[in-house]
Amino acid sequence: MESKSFFKSWGAERVASDEVRFRLWATGQQRVTLRLSGKDIEMTPQAEGWFETRLSGVAHGAEYDFVLADGTTVPDPAARAQKAEVNGPSLVIDADAYQWQNSHWKGRPWQESVVYELHIGTFTPEGTFRAAIEKLPMLVETGITMIEVLPVSQFGGNRGWGYDGVLLYAPHAAYGTPDDFKAFIDAAHGHGLSVVLDIVLNHFGPEGNYLPLLSPDFFHKERQTPWGAGIAYDVDAVRRYIVEAPLYWLQEFNLDGLRFDAIDQIDDPSEKHVLIEIAERIRATITDRPIHLTTEDCRNVTFLHPRDDEGNAPLFTGEWNDDFHNAVHVLATGEDHAYYQDFADRPEQRVARALAEGFVYQGEVSLQSGEPRGVKSSGQPPVMFVDFIQNHDQIGNRAQGERLVSLAGVERTQALLITLLMSPHIPLLFMGEEYGETRPFLFFTDFHGDLAKAVREGRAREFEGHAGHEGEAVPDPNDPATFEQSKLDWQKTGTPEGQQWLALTRHLLDLRQQHIVPLLHDAGGDAGQVITTADGFLAVRWDFPQGTLSLALNAGDKRQPMPDLPGETLLAWPQAETELAPNSVVVRLAKRDAA
């Protein structure tokens, strides 16, 4: 925790032991008043639309907001915390108020990562940062090494996935205080777990976003994203807000990394793309521990993920590999609607290519869009790709929020889980997957009035005539019951079925750390190759300096002959000798003799 701290351009910042600076960019306002603990103080206008006030004697937790010339009261867009809901008062936060118990944490190398994606609100019955701490020992015992928390920036209402945040510097008050989030991260570090945070820098949510009123120039006048107005990243004050937010989360909360959501919607015309500036600044500022930065990008690009001669990532560490998921899903379920149509033809070949080379689409024309998608990815090291067979999006964007096990059955899902965890790519599990959770993860919100009506009707229209969803009643996102149905059923971990799932997951992750992770420290590109494929069947190998790893998966309905795989058997599930039965996997490793 010895990274170089800096004063943020926006918000309430303690700039001296007894002085807090309040700073706001409001080009759309002629006058702004700070209301602090019930007292109004005129803010001093500065150049280029900034307003600033410096005050002494401001206590930690003091309430404040901004009053505009017409009497409208708004929260601080860069608030470090809210008293409660998104439209109410902001709080002054003393960054040094929390006393870290594991301040000497030095992180974990990327190659060891087994990512566990969780949503704070549905991870426990209480849905808070503090309650989540109680479950950390179970994750460690399972073999998880990294927690990836869905976005926690303050959003409208109490319930939501977090991707409609509007106060990007404030932990969501319904989950707890900033100190509560720090306590969760601190406890995770005490258990040897890394923690990364999913952040959204491509749009602002529909409720509680006062930036258009304060500074209309914050948003691009012409460009729209699928979720709202595009952000003007080339405007200096806007760029400061966006660039400083990731660094703030990493430094203030001692996080181990960030996942950047849907970066294909971050359209920046600047000479240096804002994402490159963010990554370069993070790398230059935090040098005392490894920081892991991953991206989600439907374009299948690699320009943000270069490697230096030592194999280090000077910009972004890895990329979410949706192609792998989509191909696996078609192989498991046979579904071919929407974006799955791109993977419907010979899905086993698509899965094999994803395992061997990373992306399935590397410049080929997408059936869905009619346009070429992707670039060559076989030259990337396997650890650049974050793979999953389900995640919050792929479950929650279904009308009924079904998990894969509910669609493909236990045997096939477990065979695919083995494939995920025994490949040299970085695996990601969605919360509950480790014990075979069958409860859905639905799309839920907490909006009211016209906004609630628009979201409810829009969600229903989304699935009208959608293959596989004809005649289904889509759960109302604003109904509290939709949120409650999405909470994990921890009692299942004590059932015989849950225990069998947990035993399998633990065994796989133990094998991974013992035998596969050592191969990855010096793993380079062009390591994988497809051995063979047949209907529902595939075999792949990866050649590394320390050995050759190979895997055969039969997700079809017919028995398949055992391919010639080099080395000793690490795993044969359930059993395999000369043939592979349906829903079976064999993994072998041939170690190289040390020179």
Residue pairs with C-beta under 8 A, 6 or more apart in sequence:
1 100
1 103
1 104
1 105
1 254
1 288
2 288
3 250
3 251
3 285
3 286
3 287
3 288
4 285
5 251
6 244
6 247
6 285
7 13
7 15
7 21
8 78
8 169
8 244
8 248
9 23
9 237
9 240
9 241
9 244
10 23
10 24
10 25
10 76
10 77
10 78
10 169
10 240
10 241
10 244
11 22
11 23
11 76
11 77
11 78
11 79
11 80
11 169
12 20
12 21
12 22
12 58
12 64
12 76
12 79
12 80
12 90
12 92
12 93
13 20
13 21
13 23
14 20
14 21
14 94
14 95
15 21
15 54
18 56
18 57
19 54
19 55
19 56
20 54
20 55
20 56
20 58
20 92
21 52
21 53
21 54
22 34
22 36
22 43
22 52
22 53
22 54
22 55
22 64
22 76
23 50
23 51
23 52
24 32
24 43
24 50
24 51
24 52
24 66
24 76
24 77
24 214
25 48
25 49
25 50
25 51
25 214
25 215
25 218
25 237
25 241
26 32
26 49
26 50
26 51
26 66
26 214
26 215
27 48
27 49
27 214
27 215
27 216
27 217
28 212
28 213
28 214
28 215
28 216
29 51
29 68
29 69
29 214
30 69
31 42
31 45
31 68
31 69
32 43
32 45
32 51
32 66
32 67
32 68
32 69
33 40
33 41
33 42
33 43
33 66
33 67
33 68
34 40
34 41
34 42
34 43
34 53
34 64
34 66
34 67
35 41
35 64
35 65
35 66
35 67
35 73
36 55
36 58
36 62
36 63
36 64
37 62
37 63
37 64
40 67
41 53
41 55
42 53
43 51
43 52
43 53
43 66
44 51
44 52
44 53
45 51
46 52
48 236
48 237
49 215
49 237
50 237
58 92
59 92
60 92
60 93
60 94
60 97
61 91
61 92
61 93
62 91
62 92
63 83
63 89
63 90
63 91
64 76
64 89
64 90
64 91
64 92
65 73
65 74
65 75
65 76
65 88
65 89
65 90
66 73
66 74
66 75
66 76
66 214
67 73
68 74
68 213
68 214
72 213
74 210
74 213
74 214
75 82
75 86
75 87
75 88
75 89
75 90
75 167
75 208
75 210
76 90
76 167
77 166
77 167
77 168
77 210
77 211
77 214
77 241
78 167
78 168
78 169
78 241
79 90
79 91
79 154
79 167
79 169
79 170
80 90
80 91
80 92
80 93
80 169
80 170
80 178
80 252
81 90
81 91
81 93
81 170
81 171
81 173
81 177
81 178
82 88
82 89
82 90
82 91
82 154
82 167
82 170
82 173
83 89
83 90
83 91
83 173
84 173
85 156
85 157
85 158
85 173
85 208
86 154
86 155
86 156
86 157
86 166
86 167
86 207
86 208
87 207
87 208
90 167
90 170
93 178
95 252
97 179
98 178
98 179
98 182
98 183
100 182
100 186
100 254
101 186
101 190
102 186
102 189
102 190
103 254
105 189
105 254
105 289
106 288
106 289
107 194
107 256
107 289
107 290
107 291
108 145
108 146
108 192
108 194
108 256
108 290
109 290
109 521
110 290
110 292
110 313
110 317
110 318
110 383
110 426
111 383
111 517
111 520
111 521
111 523
112 145
112 513
112 517
113 145
113 146
113 194
113 292
113 426
114 143
114 144
114 145
114 146
114 421
114 426
114 427
114 429
114 509
114 512
115 144
115 146
115 147
115 148
115 196
115 386
115 426
115 427
115 428
115 429
116 139
116 144
116 146
116 147
116 148
116 428
116 429
116 431
116 434
117 148
117 150
117 388
117 391
117 392
117 428
117 429
117 430
117 431
118 132
118 147
118 148
118 149
118 150
118 431
119 149
119 150
119 161
119 162
119 392
119 431
119 441
120 127
120 128
120 129
120 132
120 149
120 150
120 152
120 172
120 175
121 127
121 159
121 160
121 174
121 175
121 483
122 431
122 441
122 483
122 486
122 487
122 488
123 131
123 132
123 135
123 431
123 487
123 488
124 131
124 132
124 134
124 135
124 487
124 488
124 490
125 131
125 487
127 174
127 175
127 487
128 174
128 175
128 176
128 180
129 171
129 175
129 176
129 180
129 181
129 183
129 184
130 176
130 180
130 183
130 184
132 184
133 183
133 184
133 187
135 490
136 187
136 188
136 191
136 193
137 191
138 493
139 147
139 191
139 193
140 191
140 192
140 193
141 506
142 434
142 502
142 505
142 506
142 509
143 505
143 506
143 508
143 509
143 510
143 512
143 513
144 193
144 429
144 434
144 509
145 192
145 193
145 194
146 193
146 194
146 195
146 196
146 256
146 292
147 188
147 193
147 194
147 195
147 196
148 196
148 197
148 198
148 259
148 428
149 195
149 196
149 197
149 198
150 161
150 162
150 163
150 198
150 392
151 161
151 162
151 163
151 165
151 197
151 198
151 199
151 200
151 261
152 162
152 171
152 172
152 175
152 181
152 197
153 162
153 165
153 166
153 167
153 168
153 169
153 170
153 171
153 172
153 199
153 200
154 165
154 166
154 167
154 170
154 171
154 172
154 173
154 208
155 162
155 164
155 165
155 166
155 172
155 205
155 207
155 208
156 164
156 166
156 205
156 206
156 207
156 208
156 445
156 446
156 447
156 451
157 207
157 445
157 446
157 447
157 448
158 174
158 446
159 174
159 444
159 445
159 446
159 480
159 483
160 444
160 445
160 446
161 392
161 396
161 443
161 444
162 172
162 198
162 200
163 200
163 205
163 227
163 261
164 204
164 205
164 206
164 207
164 227
164 445
165 172
165 200
165 204
165 205
166 204
166 205
166 207
166 208
166 209
167 208
168 199
168 200
168 201
168 241
168 245
169 245
169 248
170 178
171 177
171 178
171 180
171 181
175 181
178 252
178 253
181 253
182 253
182 254
184 195
185 195
185 253
185 254
185 255
186 254
188 194
188 195
189 195
189 254
194 256
194 257
194 292
195 255
195 256
196 255
196 256
196 257
196 258
196 259
196 292
196 294
197 249
197 253
197 255
197 257
197 258
197 259
198 258
198 259
198 261
199 245
199 246
199 249
199 258
199 259
199 260
199 261
200 261
200 262
201 231
201 242
201 245
201 246
201 260
201 261
201 263
201 266
201 274
202 225
202 227
202 231
202 261
202 262
202 263
202 265
202 266
203 225
203 227
203 228
203 229
203 230
203 231
203 265
204 211
204 228
204 229
204 231
205 227
205 228
206 228
206 447
206 451
207 447
207 451
211 218
211 219
212 218
212 219
212 229
215 237
217 232
217 235
217 238
218 231
218 232
218 235
218 237
218 238
218 241
219 229
219 230
219 231
219 232
220 229
220 230
220 231
220 232
220 267
222 230
223 229
223 230
223 267
224 230
225 265
226 265
227 265
230 265
230 267
231 238
231 242
231 266
232 238
233 239
233 242
233 266
233 267
233 268
233 269
233 270
233 274
234 268
234 269
234 270
239 270
239 274
239 277
242 274
242 278
243 274
243 277
243 278
243 281
246 258
246 260
246 278
246 282
247 278
247 281
247 282
247 285
247 286
249 255
249 258
250 257
250 258
250 282
250 286
250 291
251 285
251 286
256 289
256 290
256 291
256 292
257 291
257 292
257 293
257 294
257 317
258 292
258 293
258 294
259 293
259 294
259 295
259 296
259 320
260 266
260 275
260 293
260 294
260 295
260 296
260 316
261 296
262 296
262 297
262 298
263 275
263 295
263 296
263 297
263 304
264 297
264 298
264 299
266 274
266 275
268 274
268 275
275 295
275 304
275 316
276 304
276 315
279 293
279 304
279 314
279 315
279 316
280 314
280 315
282 291
282 293
283 291
283 314
283 315
292 317
292 318
293 313
293 315
293 316
293 317
293 318
294 316
294 317
294 318
294 319
294 320
294 386
295 304
295 305
295 316
295 318
295 319
295 320
296 319
296 320
296 322
297 304
297 319
297 320
298 322
298 373
299 373
299 374
300 323
300 359
300 361
300 362
300 373
300 374
300 375
300 377
301 374
301 375
302 319
302 375
302 377
302 380
302 384
304 315
304 316
304 319
305 313
305 315
305 316
305 317
305 318
305 319
305 380
305 384
306 313
306 314
306 315
307 313
307 380
307 381
308 314
311 381
311 522
311 523
311 524
317 384
318 383
318 384
318 385
318 386
318 426
319 384
319 385
319 386
320 386
320 388
320 428
321 354
321 358
321 359
321 385
321 386
321 387
321 388
321 425
323 343
323 350
323 354
323 358
323 359
323 360
323 361
323 374
324 351
324 354
324 355
324 360
324 385
324 387
324 388
324 425
325 387
325 388
325 389
325 390
325 391
325 394
326 339
326 340
326 342
326 343
326 350
326 360
327 343
327 347
327 350
327 351
327 353
327 354
327 360
328 347
328 351
328 354
328 389
328 416
328 419
329 335
329 340
329 343
329 389
329 394
329 404
330 336
330 340
330 343
330 344
330 347
330 350
331 347
331 348
331 350
331 351
331 416
331 536
331 555
332 389
332 404
332 407
332 408
332 412
332 413
332 416
332 555
333 404
333 407
333 408
335 407
335 467
335 468
336 343
336 344
336 467
337 466
337 467
337 468
338 368
338 466
338 467
339 368
341 367
341 368
342 360
342 361
342 366
342 367
342 368
343 350
343 360
346 533
348 533
348 534
348 535
348 536
348 537
348 538
348 555
348 556
349 530
349 533
349 538
350 360
351 538
351 553
352 530
352 533
352 538
352 539
352 540
353 360
353 530
354 360
354 385
354 387
355 419
355 423
355 425
355 528
355 538
355 540
355 551
356 378
356 528
356 529
356 530
356 540
356 542
357 377
357 378
357 528
358 377
358 378
358 380
358 382
358 384
358 385
358 425
359 374
359 375
359 377
360 374
361 373
361 374
362 374
362 375
362 376
362 377
362 378
363 372
363 373
363 374
363 375
363 376
364 372
364 373
364 374
365 371
365 372
365 373
366 372
366 373
377 384
377 385
378 525
378 526
378 528
379 525
379 526
380 525
381 520
381 523
381 524
381 525
381 527
382 423
382 424
382 425
382 520
382 523
382 527
382 528
382 542
383 424
383 425
383 426
383 520
383 523
385 425
385 426
386 425
386 426
386 427
386 428
387 420
387 423
387 425
387 426
387 427
387 428
388 394
388 420
388 427
388 428
388 429
388 430
389 404
389 413
389 416
389 417
389 420
390 403
390 404
390 430
390 433
391 428
391 430
392 430
392 441
395 401
395 402
395 403
395 404
395 430
395 440
395 441
396 441
396 442
396 443
397 443
398 469
399 463
399 466
399 469
399 472
399 474
399 475
400 440
400 442
400 469
400 472
400 475
401 440
401 441
401 442
401 443
401 475
401 485
401 486
402 440
403 430
403 432
403 433
403 437
403 438
403 439
403 440
403 441
404 413
404 416
405 413
405 436
405 437
405 438
406 438
406 440
408 416
410 436
411 582
411 583
412 555
412 583
413 436
414 501
414 504
414 573
414 583
415 553
415 554
415 555
415 573
415 583
415 584
415 585
416 553
416 555
417 433
417 504
417 505
417 508
418 504
418 508
418 571
418 573
418 585
418 587
419 551
419 553
419 585
420 427
421 427
421 505
421 508
421 509
421 512
422 508
422 511
422 512
422 516
422 551
422 570
422 571
422 585
422 587
423 551
424 516
424 519
424 520
424 523
424 527
424 528
424 542
424 544
424 549
427 512
429 505
430 441
431 437
431 488
432 439
432 488
432 489
434 501
434 502
434 505
435 492
435 493
435 498
435 501
435 502
435 505
436 492
436 497
436 498
436 500
436 501
437 488
437 489
437 492
438 489
438 492
439 485
439 486
439 487
439 488
439 489
440 485
440 486
441 486
442 475
442 477
442 482
442 483
442 485
442 486
443 459
443 475
443 477
443 482
444 477
444 478
444 482
444 483
444 486
445 452
445 455
445 477
445 478
446 478
446 483
447 455
447 478
448 478
452 478
455 477
455 478
456 476
456 477
456 478
459 474
459 476
459 477
460 474
462 474
463 469
463 472
463 474
475 481
475 482
475 485
476 482
492 498
493 499
493 502
508 571
511 570
511 571
511 587
515 570
515 589
516 549
516 589
518 546
519 542
519 544
519 546
519 547
519 549
520 544
522 544
522 545
522 546
523 542
523 544
523 545
527 542
527 543
527 544
528 540
528 541
528 542
529 540
529 541
529 542
529 543
530 538
530 539
530 540
531 539
531 540
531 541
531 550
531 552
531 563
531 564
531 565
532 538
532 539
532 563
533 539
534 556
534 560
535 556
535 558
536 554
536 555
536 556
536 557
536 558
536 582
537 552
537 553
537 554
537 555
537 556
537 560
537 580
538 552
538 553
539 550
539 551
539 552
539 553
539 563
539 565
540 550
540 551
541 548
541 549
541 550
541 551
541 565
541 566
542 548
542 549
542 550
545 592
546 591
546 592
547 567
547 589
547 590
547 591
547 592
548 566
548 567
548 589
548 590
548 592
549 587
549 588
549 589
550 565
550 566
550 567
550 587
550 588
550 589
550 590
551 565
551 585
551 586
551 587
551 588
552 562
552 563
552 565
552 580
552 585
552 586
553 584
553 585
554 560
554 580
554 581
554 582
554 583
554 584
554 585
555 582
555 583
556 582
557 582
558 582
559 579
559 580
559 581
559 582
560 579
560 580
561 578
561 579
561 580
562 576
562 577
562 578
562 579
562 580
562 586
565 586
565 588
566 588
566 590
567 588
567 589
567 590
567 591
568 588
568 589
568 590
569 586
569 587
569 588
570 587
570 588
570 589
571 585
571 586
571 587
572 584
572 585
572 586
572 587
573 584
573 585
573 586
574 581
574 584
575 581
575 584
576 584
576 586
580 586
